Amino acid sequence: MMTYIATFYSHYGAIQFRKNCEKMNLKAVVMPVPRNLSSSCGTCVQFESEGKFPDSTEETEQIVRVEERGYVSIYQADEE
């Protein structure tokens, strides 16, 4: 089981993502964004998964996999 962190442009996006994780029976918690990850709203969702996770929405800024040496980018929103 791998640990991931998703960051969002709004607190609402984080709450919706957490609810979607729970619907998929994924353990997920809302927490402050770690300092070395950027976020527009300061709230993220840390969740555990075997590679399946809720679809990203327009509120999702990025999804990273947590590793011993740091973070590995899994998804990054397109810059406009």
Disulfide bonds with the S-S distance in Angstrom:
none
